[in-house]
Amino acid sequence: MKDPKFLRDRATFSPAAFAAPRTKEDRALSRAEALLEIQSSVRLLEETILSDGRNWVLGGKEPTRADVEGVWVIHWLLTLPPPHNDNALDPAVINKTRYPKTMAWVNRFDQFINALSGKEGRVIKGGEAAELILKGKRGGDIGVDEADPVVKVQGLKKGDVVEVFPTDTGSAFKDRGRLVGVDEREVVWENEKGVRVHAPRLGFRVLGVKGRPSL
């Protein structure tokens, strides 16, 4: 945590968090605000997605990627080892009495993953992974929705060069490529290697690049 290279990397990833020295009071307030965000997500799970008693987000007999996406932050905060846990999730705010379905879901997911331990998998190196990606089937033919507000404002067309980047942490890192498709759910672009990259619209910005950029 004190390595200058690590701190520079984190400062680039999340500039606001490293903009100025933070007091103990600042950190306490930020933590409280973050806890409210987590509580809002837990309430959503409890009162909507899991309210009908289902075991997994999309139903079914086993967890899916939807469960992985939904559970990881809560699971991570609940399982942080000392001294990093420091009551990361205040038990007075988030507990199994207030949110029984959500806490049972997290525990169920943990048990499912633990049951998989010991099963063998195939480890591949970076070069092989890159080859598999480049040879993989290309999807993303969703078309460009001309009624999309962002598309309309920028006059975007299929094949235009765009930059796509997160609107929160990581916003300094921008991916560039030629627009393949965009609708209200996702944006797809093709990079210089011919790989089609997908990103959700929520939390990502799609910005047209003017001129004749080099890819």
C-alpha positions, -999 to 999 in steps of 0.1 A, spaced: 0 0 0 30 23 3 47 14 -29 49 46 -51 43 26 -83 12 10 -69 -1 44 -56 5 60 -90 -14 32 -107 -44 36 -83 -43 74 -86 -46 70 -124 -75 45 -120 -94 66 -94 -82 102 -95 -108 115 -71 -97 92 -43 -61 104 -45 -68 141 -53 -56 154 -19 -45 141 15 -76 127 33 -83 132 69 -96 106 93 -130 123 91 -130 122 53 -123 85 53 -150 79 79 -176 98 58 -165 80 25 -169 47 43 -203 56 56 -214 67 21 -201 35 6 -220 14 32 -252 32 21 -245 22 -15 -240 -14 -5 -272 -13 17 -292 0 -13 -280 -30 -34 -288 -55 -7 -322 -40 -3 -328 -43 -41 -318 -80 -39 -339 -86 -8 -371 -69 -19 -371 -76 -56 -348 -102 -72 -348 -127 -43 -382 -117 -28 -400 -148 -43 -377 -172 -25 -356 -183 -55 -322 -197 -48 -304 -179 -77 -308 -146 -95 -321 -162 -127 -338 -191 -110 -326 -226 -119 -307 -252 -99 -272 -236 -101 -257 -201 -100 -250 -183 -133 -229 -153 -143 -257 -131 -130 -251 -144 -95 -213 -139 -98 -219 -103 -109 -243 -97 -81 -226 -114 -52 -190 -106 -54 -189 -72 -36 -210 -84 -7 -191 -117 -5 -158 -99 -6 -167 -75 22 -180 -103 43 -149 -125 40 -121 -99 42 -95 -113 67 -82 -92 97 -70 -65 99 -86 -55 66 -122 -64 75 -125 -38 103 -163 -45 103 -164 -37 66 -202 -43 66 -216 -28 98 -236 -57 113 -260 -32 127 -269 -21 91 -265 -54 71 -274 -86 88 -293 -118 83 -322 -105 104 -328 -75 82 -319 -92 49 -324 -130 54 -329 -139 17 -298 -120 6 -275 -133 33 -287 -169 27 -280 -164 -10 -244 -152 -3 -239 -182 20 -254 -206 -6 -231 -192 -33 -201 -196 -9 -210 -233 -3 -214 -239 -40 -180 -225 -48 -163 -244 -19 -178 -276 -33 -160 -270 -65 -126 -268 -49 -102 -296 -58 -117 -301 -93 -91 -299 -119 -91 -273 -146 -68 -266 -176 -44 -237 -171 -36 -217 -203 -9 -191 -208 -14 -156 -223 -3 -166 -258 -28 -194 -260 -56 -173 -246 -49 -146 -272 -50 -172 -300 -83 -186 -288 -98 -152 -287 -86 -143 -322 -99 -175 -336 -132 -173 -317 -166 -167 -332 -173 -131 -337 -207 -118 -324 -220 -84 -318 -242 -80 -349 -268 -59 -330 -267 -30 -355 -265 7 -347 -297 20 -332 -302 53 -350 -328 64 -324 -303 61 -296 -298 96 -280 -260 93 -279 -259 80 -315 -282 108 -327 -262 136 -310 -229 124 -324 -242 112 -357 -225 78 -352 -225 52 -379 -213 16 -382 -176 17 -388 -170 50 -371 -140 52 -348 -151 55 -312 -136 55 -277 -153 36 -249 -145 41 -213 -160 38 -178 -177 69 -164 -163 62 -128 -132 44 -118 -109 36 -147 -121 65 -168 -85 75 -178 -82 42 -197 -100 44 -231 -105 16 -256 -106 26 -292 -120 8 -323 -145 8 -351 -181 8 -340 -199 -25 -348 -232 -21 -330 -248 -1 -302 -282 -3 -285 -297 6 -251 -279 -24 -235 -245 -26 -250 -219 -12 -273 -196 -34 -295 -165 -22 -313 -137 -39 -332 -101 -32 -322 -70 -32 -344 -66 -70 -339 -100 -77 -352 -113 -86 -318 -149 -75 -310 -151 -60 -276 -184 -56 -256 -193 -32 -229 -226 -24 -212 -241 10 -218 -247 15 -181 -215 31 -166 -197 35 -199 -194 64 -223 -193 61 -261 -175 90 -277 -170 94 -314 -135 103 -326 -133 129 -352 -107 131 -380 -87 102 -394 -73 84 -363 -48 56 -367 -59 22 -354 
